[in-house]
Amino acid sequence: MVAGGAAIICFTTGLGSVSGSKPVPAIKLASNTTLYERMRDDMDIDRGPIVEREATVEGIGKKSFTPS
């Protein structure tokens, strides 16, 4: 992706694979809250609330990418 011109990588994981990239930032998206809690130091965004129907994709997106 970086070689193709990506300026940022969003990496989704459900099993806890940690991936990073030195040339561009990588945002790590945990697919469930259990994983996010277990790997809090390695994950950036918890998408578990979407699966649990506590939040929407749009809501998590706005929360994740809107400056505070």
A tleap script that builds the chain and sets N, CA, C and O, in Angstrom:
source leaprc.protein.ff14SB
mol = sequence {
  NMET VAL ALA GLY GLY ALA ALA ILE ILE CYS
  PHE THR THR GLY LEU GLY SER VAL SER GLY
  SER LYS PRO VAL PRO ALA ILE LYS LEU ALA
  SER ASN THR THR LEU TYR GLU ARG MET ARG
  ASP ASP MET ASP ILE ASP ARG GLY PRO ILE
  VAL GLU ARG GLU ALA THR VAL GLU GLY ILE
  GLY LYS LYS SER PHE THR PRO CSER
}
set mol.1.N position { 0.816 -1.187 0.000 }
set mol.1.CA position { 0.000 0.000 0.000 }
set mol.1.C position { 0.864 1.257 0.000 }
set mol.1.O position { 0.554 2.237 -0.676 }
set mol.2.N position { 1.934 1.214 0.756 }
set mol.2.CA position { 2.818 2.374 0.824 }
set mol.2.C position { 3.447 2.634 -0.544 }
set mol.2.O position { 3.512 3.777 -0.996 }
set mol.3.N position { 3.902 1.584 -1.191 }
set mol.3.CA position { 4.515 1.732 -2.512 }
set mol.3.C position { 3.519 2.286 -3.527 }
set mol.3.O position { 3.908 2.928 -4.502 }
set mol.4.N position { 2.229 2.033 -3.290 }
set mol.4.CA position { 1.190 2.534 -4.188 }
set mol.4.C position { 0.766 3.961 -3.869 }
set mol.4.O position { -0.075 4.522 -4.571 }
set mol.5.N position { 1.333 4.559 -2.821 }
set mol.5.CA position { 1.066 5.954 -2.524 }
set mol.5.C position { 0.206 6.208 -1.294 }
set mol.5.O position { -0.211 7.344 -1.068 }
set mol.6.N position { -0.074 5.179 -0.490 }
set mol.6.CA position { -0.896 5.382 0.707 }
set mol.6.C position { -0.204 6.328 1.675 }
set mol.6.O position { 0.995 6.205 1.927 }
set mol.7.N position { -0.964 7.273 2.214 }
set mol.7.CA position { -0.426 8.224 3.179 }
set mol.7.C position { -0.681 7.769 4.609 }
set mol.7.O position { -0.053 8.264 5.546 }
set mol.8.N position { -1.600 6.827 4.775 }
set mol.8.CA position { -1.935 6.259 6.076 }
set mol.8.C position { -2.532 4.877 5.836 }
set mol.8.O position { -3.192 4.651 4.821 }
set mol.9.N position { -2.302 3.959 6.760 }
set mol.9.CA position { -2.835 2.600 6.637 }
set mol.9.C position { -3.755 2.336 7.820 }
set mol.9.O position { -3.386 2.593 8.966 }
set mol.10.N position { -4.947 1.826 7.549 }
set mol.10.CA position { -5.865 1.383 8.591 }
set mol.10.C position { -5.842 -0.134 8.576 }
set mol.10.O position { -6.298 -0.758 7.617 }
set mol.11.N position { -5.315 -0.725 9.633 }
set mol.11.CA position { -5.132 -2.175 9.717 }
set mol.11.C position { -6.162 -2.757 10.665 }
set mol.11.O position { -6.177 -2.423 11.850 }
set mol.12.N position { -7.019 -3.620 10.158 }
set mol.12.CA position { -8.059 -4.263 10.960 }
set mol.12.C position { -7.577 -5.621 11.434 }
set mol.12.O position { -7.012 -6.388 10.654 }
set mol.13.N position { -7.796 -5.928 12.713 }
set mol.13.CA position { -7.434 -7.234 13.237 }
set mol.13.C position { -8.508 -7.731 14.187 }
set mol.13.O position { -9.104 -6.962 14.941 }
set mol.14.N position { -8.737 -9.019 14.135 }
set mol.14.CA position { -9.685 -9.651 15.038 }
set mol.14.C position { -8.997 -10.629 15.969 }
set mol.14.O position { -9.569 -11.062 16.970 }
set mol.15.N position { -7.756 -10.975 15.628 }
set mol.15.CA position { -7.013 -11.957 16.411 }
set mol.15.C position { -5.856 -11.354 17.184 }
set mol.15.O position { -5.234 -12.036 17.999 }
set mol.16.N position { -5.558 -10.085 16.941 }
set mol.16.CA position { -4.493 -9.434 17.687 }
set mol.16.C position { -3.189 -9.281 16.940 }
set mol.16.O position { -2.160 -9.002 17.555 }
set mol.17.N position { -3.203 -9.458 15.625 }
set mol.17.CA position { -1.984 -9.215 14.858 }
set mol.17.C position { -1.648 -7.739 14.938 }
set mol.17.O position { -2.500 -6.886 14.692 }
set mol.18.N position { -0.427 -7.444 15.276 }
set mol.18.CA position { -0.003 -6.049 15.289 }
set mol.18.C position { 0.850 -5.823 14.064 }
set mol.18.O position { 1.768 -6.589 13.771 }
set mol.19.N position { 0.539 -4.783 13.369 }
set mol.19.CA position { 1.252 -4.455 12.148 }
set mol.19.C position { 1.553 -2.973 12.184 }
set mol.19.O position { 0.762 -2.183 12.699 }
set mol.20.N position { 2.657 -2.610 11.656 }
set mol.20.CA position { 3.024 -1.208 11.615 }
set mol.20.C position { 3.788 -0.920 10.347 }
set mol.20.O position { 4.139 -1.833 9.598 }
set mol.21.N position { 4.039 0.329 10.110 }
set mol.21.CA position { 4.756 0.723 8.912 }
set mol.21.C position { 5.552 1.980 9.224 }
set mol.21.O position { 4.991 2.986 9.658 }
set mol.22.N position { 6.837 1.920 9.007 }
set mol.22.CA position { 7.666 3.090 9.299 }
set mol.22.C position { 7.446 4.235 8.311 }
set mol.22.O position { 7.437 5.389 8.737 }
set mol.23.N position { 7.268 3.977 7.017 }
set mol.23.CA position { 7.120 5.110 6.090 }
set mol.23.C position { 5.838 5.923 6.275 }
set mol.23.O position { 5.831 7.123 6.000 }
set mol.24.N position { 4.754 5.296 6.735 }
set mol.24.CA position { 3.488 6.001 6.938 }
set mol.24.C position { 2.857 5.519 8.245 }
set mol.24.O position { 3.130 4.405 8.692 }
set mol.25.N position { 2.021 6.345 8.853 }
set mol.25.CA position { 1.346 5.918 10.084 }
set mol.25.C position { 0.380 4.765 9.821 }
set mol.25.O position { -0.205 4.666 8.742 }
set mol.26.N position { 0.223 3.906 10.804 }
set mol.26.CA position { -0.744 2.809 10.732 }
set mol.26.C position { -1.704 2.949 11.907 }
set mol.26.O position { -1.277 3.025 13.059 }
set mol.27.N position { -3.001 2.983 11.611 }
set mol.27.CA position { -4.026 3.008 12.651 }
set mol.27.C position { -4.523 1.580 12.798 }
set mol.27.O position { -4.984 0.973 11.831 }
set mol.28.N position { -4.428 1.043 14.015 }
set mol.28.CA position { -4.826 -0.345 14.251 }
set mol.28.C position { -6.242 -0.392 14.808 }
set mol.28.O position { -6.528 0.197 15.850 }
set mol.29.N position { -7.121 -1.094 14.110 }
set mol.29.CA position { -8.537 -1.176 14.443 }
set mol.29.C position { -8.853 -2.544 15.028 }
set mol.29.O position { -8.764 -3.555 14.331 }
set mol.30.N position { -9.220 -2.579 16.298 }
set mol.30.CA position { -9.608 -3.837 16.943 }
set mol.30.C position { -11.055 -4.140 16.588 }
set mol.30.O position { -11.919 -3.273 16.723 }
set mol.31.N position { -11.328 -5.345 16.141 }
set mol.31.CA position { -12.682 -5.689 15.701 }
set mol.31.C position { -13.622 -6.035 16.846 }
set mol.31.O position { -14.830 -6.152 16.642 }
set mol.32.N position { -13.082 -6.199 18.045 }
set mol.32.CA position { -13.948 -6.481 19.198 }
set mol.32.C position { -13.327 -5.892 20.463 }
set mol.32.O position { -12.116 -5.688 20.546 }
set mol.33.N position { -14.180 -5.629 21.433 }
set mol.33.CA position { -13.752 -4.955 22.656 }
set mol.33.C position { -12.817 -5.819 23.501 }
set mol.33.O position { -11.906 -5.294 24.141 }
set mol.34.N position { -13.031 -7.129 23.510 }
set mol.34.CA position { -12.143 -8.018 24.272 }
set mol.34.C position { -10.713 -7.888 23.786 }
set mol.34.O position { -9.790 -7.770 24.593 }
set mol.35.N position { -10.522 -7.908 22.479 }
set mol.35.CA position { -9.192 -7.736 21.897 }
set mol.35.C position { -8.630 -6.352 22.237 }
set mol.35.O position { -7.468 -6.228 22.623 }
set mol.36.N position { -9.446 -5.333 22.094 }
set mol.36.CA position { -8.996 -3.969 22.384 }
set mol.36.C position { -8.514 -3.844 23.828 }
set mol.36.O position { -7.459 -3.266 24.088 }
set mol.37.N position { -9.282 -4.382 24.755 }
set mol.37.CA position { -8.901 -4.311 26.171 }
set mol.37.C position { -7.620 -5.098 26.447 }
set mol.37.O position { -6.766 -4.647 27.210 }
set mol.38.N position { -7.484 -6.278 25.826 }
set mol.38.CA position { -6.311 -7.120 26.052 }
set mol.38.C position { -5.044 -6.503 25.459 }
set mol.38.O position { -3.954 -6.672 26.005 }
set mol.39.N position { -5.189 -5.788 24.342 }
set mol.39.CA position { -4.024 -5.243 23.640 }
set mol.39.C position { -4.088 -3.718 23.548 }
set mol.39.O position { -3.711 -3.137 22.530 }
set mol.40.N position { -4.556 -3.088 24.592 }
set mol.40.CA position { -4.772 -1.634 24.602 }
set mol.40.C position { -3.530 -0.849 24.149 }
set mol.40.O position { -3.669 0.187 23.499 }
set mol.41.N position { -2.336 -1.318 24.478 }
set mol.41.CA position { -1.109 -0.605 24.094 }
set mol.41.C position { -0.811 -0.710 22.602 }
set mol.41.O position { -0.067 0.108 22.061 }
set mol.42.N position { -1.381 -1.708 21.933 }
set mol.42.CA position { -1.108 -1.909 20.508 }
set mol.42.C position { -2.270 -1.515 19.594 }
set mol.42.O position { -2.062 -1.332 18.394 }
set mol.43.N position { -3.470 -1.383 20.121 }
set mol.43.CA position { -4.636 -1.053 19.307 }
set mol.43.C position { -4.975 0.426 19.459 }
set mol.43.O position { -4.775 1.008 20.525 }
set mol.44.N position { -5.484 1.025 18.398 }
set mol.44.CA position { -5.828 2.444 18.428 }
set mol.44.C position { -7.334 2.692 18.546 }
set mol.44.O position { -7.757 3.622 19.234 }
set mol.45.N position { -8.132 1.879 17.889 }
set mol.45.CA position { -9.573 2.108 17.856 }
set mol.45.C position { -10.313 0.814 18.153 }
set mol.45.O position { -10.017 -0.231 17.572 }
set mol.46.N position { -11.279 0.891 19.065 }
set mol.46.CA position { -12.125 -0.253 19.406 }
set mol.46.C position { -13.396 -0.193 18.566 }
set mol.46.O position { -14.199 0.726 18.729 }
set mol.47.N position { -13.589 -1.161 17.668 }
set mol.47.CA position { -14.803 -1.212 16.861 }
set mol.47.C position { -15.804 -2.210 17.418 }
set mol.47.O position { -16.812 -2.495 16.771 }
set mol.48.N position { -15.547 -2.746 18.601 }
set mol.48.CA position { -16.459 -3.677 19.240 }
set mol.48.C position { -17.865 -3.131 19.433 }
set mol.48.O position { -18.831 -3.870 19.243 }
set mol.49.N position { -18.014 -1.847 19.808 }
set mol.49.CA position { -19.367 -1.316 19.984 }
set mol.49.C position { -20.237 -1.415 18.719 }
set mol.49.O position { -21.463 -1.465 18.822 }
set mol.50.N position { -19.630 -1.443 17.554 }
set mol.50.CA position { -20.403 -1.612 16.317 }
set mol.50.C position { -21.004 -3.006 16.284 }
set mol.50.O position { -22.191 -3.165 16.001 }
set mol.51.N position { -20.195 -4.016 16.569 }
set mol.51.CA position { -20.653 -5.406 16.561 }
set mol.51.C position { -21.715 -5.623 17.636 }
set mol.51.O position { -22.686 -6.349 17.426 }
set mol.52.N position { -21.520 -4.990 18.782 }
set mol.52.CA position { -22.447 -5.146 19.906 }
set mol.52.C position { -23.675 -4.242 19.773 }
set mol.52.O position { -24.521 -4.204 20.666 }
set mol.53.N position { -23.769 -3.518 18.656 }
set mol.53.CA position { -24.898 -2.608 18.365 }
set mol.53.C position { -25.062 -1.501 19.395 }
set mol.53.O position { -26.169 -1.043 19.675 }
set mol.54.N position { -23.935 -1.085 19.947 }
set mol.54.CA position { -23.932 0.035 20.890 }
set mol.54.C position { -23.544 1.333 20.190 }
set mol.54.O position { -23.691 2.419 20.750 }
set mol.55.N position { -23.045 1.209 18.953 }
set mol.55.CA position { -22.616 2.369 18.167 }
set mol.55.C position { -22.767 2.024 16.691 }
set mol.55.O position { -22.923 0.861 16.320 }
set mol.56.N position { -22.716 3.057 15.863 }
set mol.56.CA position { -22.798 2.847 14.415 }
set mol.56.C position { -21.417 3.012 13.794 }
set mol.56.O position { -20.505 3.555 14.417 }
set mol.57.N position { -21.274 2.541 12.572 }
set mol.57.CA position { -20.018 2.723 11.842 }
set mol.57.C position { -19.738 4.226 11.714 }
set mol.57.O position { -18.611 4.677 11.919 }
set mol.58.N position { -20.773 4.983 11.374 }
set mol.58.CA position { -20.609 6.425 11.221 }
set mol.58.C position { -20.181 7.080 12.533 }
set mol.58.O position { -19.316 7.956 12.544 }
set mol.59.N position { -20.788 6.653 13.632 }
set mol.59.CA position { -20.445 7.230 14.942 }
set mol.59.C position { -19.017 6.952 15.349 }
set mol.59.O position { -18.310 7.844 15.817 }
set mol.60.N position { -18.592 5.703 15.168 }
set mol.60.CA position { -17.194 5.357 15.510 }
set mol.60.C position { -16.241 6.095 14.578 }
set mol.60.O position { -15.188 6.559 15.014 }
set mol.61.N position { -16.595 6.207 13.310 }
set mol.61.CA position { -15.751 6.943 12.349 }
set mol.61.C position { -15.576 8.394 12.735 }
set mol.61.O position { -14.462 8.919 12.728 }
set mol.62.N position { -16.683 9.045 13.073 }
set mol.62.CA position { -16.600 10.461 13.470 }
set mol.62.C position { -15.785 10.619 14.750 }
set mol.62.O position { -14.960 11.526 14.859 }
set mol.63.N position { -16.019 9.736 15.713 }
set mol.63.CA position { -15.290 9.800 16.974 }
set mol.63.C position { -13.792 9.563 16.751 }
set mol.63.O position { -12.957 10.185 17.408 }
set mol.64.N position { -13.461 8.667 15.828 }
set mol.64.CA position { -12.067 8.294 15.592 }
set mol.64.C position { -11.279 9.342 14.824 }
set mol.64.O position { -10.088 9.531 15.072 }
set mol.65.N position { -11.933 10.024 13.894 }
set mol.65.CA position { -11.200 10.885 12.992 }
set mol.65.C position { -11.543 12.372 13.095 }
set mol.65.O position { -11.119 13.168 12.257 }
set mol.66.N position { -12.308 12.747 14.122 }
set mol.66.CA position { -12.603 14.161 14.347 }
set mol.66.C position { -11.693 14.669 15.458 }
set mol.66.O position { -11.645 14.084 16.539 }
set mol.67.N position { -10.978 15.744 15.199 }
set mol.67.CA position { -10.090 16.285 16.242 }
set mol.67.C position { -10.872 16.681 17.487 }
set mol.67.O position { -11.993 17.179 17.392 }
set mol.68.N position { -10.281 16.457 18.640 }
set mol.68.CA position { -10.937 16.805 19.912 }
set mol.68.C position { -10.777 18.272 20.224 }
set mol.68.O position { -11.263 18.741 21.253 }
savepdb mol mol.pdb
quit
